Amino acid sequence: MSKETIAIVTDSACDLPASYLAECENLYVLPLQLVYPEGSYKSGVDIKSEEVFARMKRGEVPQTSLPSPDDVKAVLGELKQKAIRQVVFVMMSSALSGTLNMVRV
């Protein structure tokens, strides 16, 4: 009997600690976009939670947007390359975010 690897894909709204993500081999995070007047940042990549919270304390509240299509393609491509055929997607509710629909497409 062969063992199949199961991957978990979530979005950065999960806000898991980087140390935990580093330990989990088959956990993938799609970074949501945080949009400020000066530009867009990938959550957890270009900007960390601590900076977002500090900016919010100063009254700067970002708009959020979907992960980029390139980020979605990269994660799905990596899963394909590793021959992972079973994936559990744990995303924000589709009523609150279009991320799940983007992954479906």
N, C-alpha and C positions, 0 to 999 in steps of 0.2 A: 504494500500500500504506500503510495507516494504522499508526501506532505506538501500541501500547497501553501504558499505564503499569502497572507491577507494583509493588505495595506489599509491604512486609515488616512483619509484626506480631509482636512478641515480648513477653515479660513482663519485669518489672524484675529478675528473677533474672539476666539477662544482664549487668547492672551496667556498661553502656557509659558512658563519660564523657559528661557533658553537652555538652561542646564537640563531640564526634562526633555526638551526636544532633541538635544544632543545624544541622550541615552537611548532614544526610541528609534530603532533602525528603520522601521516601516511606517513611520508617521510623517506625513507631508503637510505643509502649511502653505496655502495660497494667500499671499499678502493682499489685503484690501488697500485701496488707495485712500490716503488722507489728503484732502485738498485745502490748502491755505492760500491767501491772496498772492503770496510770492511763488507758489508752485505746488506740485503734487509729490507726495512721498509714499513709498511702499511701507506699510505698517510692519514693524519688526525688522525691516531691512534698512531703509534709509532714515527711519525715525523710530526711536524706542518709546515705550509706554511712559517712562518717566518724563521725557520731554513733552509728550502730548499732555500729560497731567499738569506739568508746570505751565504750559501755555494756556491751558484751560483756566488755571487759577488767575492768570492775567487777563482773562476774558476772551481769549482766542479759541474759538470752537471751530474745528475743521468740519468741512462737509466730507462725507464718505462716498466712495465709489467702488465699483466692482474691481476684482483683480484684473490685470491686463490679460487680453487673450494670449499673449506670448507666455505669460507665467502659467496659465492653464495648460497650454500646449507643452511647455517644458515639463511640468509634473506628469502629465499623461504620457509624454514621450519616455520619461524615465521609468514609469511603471511598465510600459510596453517593452522597453529595452531589458528590464529585469525579468520579463516574462511573468509578471504578476497579473493574474487574471481575476482575482477577487479583491474588490475594493469596497470599503465602507466609507461613505461620505457623511461627515458630521458637520453640517453647516448651520448658519442662522436660518430661521424660518423663511421660507420662500415668500411669506407675506411681508417680511421686513427687508429682504435683500434679493437681488437678482442673481447672486453668485451661483446658486444651484442650477438655475435655468441656463446660465452661461456654460456650465460644465456639461449639462445635458446636450446642448447644441454642439 
